[in-house]
Amino acid sequence: MGGRAADLIALVDKQAAHGNFRAWARITKLATDGLTAQGGTRIDEHLLRQVYDRIGIRT
């Protein structure tokens, strides 16, 4: 895993998941659903903002 991916994981944990397994599961499910819908292959900050909107997190 590259440094950028590790940074993104740390950011999601800080902003939304807070080390909580259920939160991570929900974020992961919504992100993979978003990738499928958009035909994407990588989770990026734009996709995470969409996930955050769906779960009601403002950063």
Number of C-alpha atoms within 10 A of each C-alpha: 5 6 8 10 13 11 11 15 13 14 14 18 15 11 13 18 18 13 12 10 10 10 15 16 12 14 20 15 13 19 21 18 14 17 16 11 9 10 9 13 9 11 15 14 12 9 18 18 15 15 21 19 12 11 14 10 12 9 8
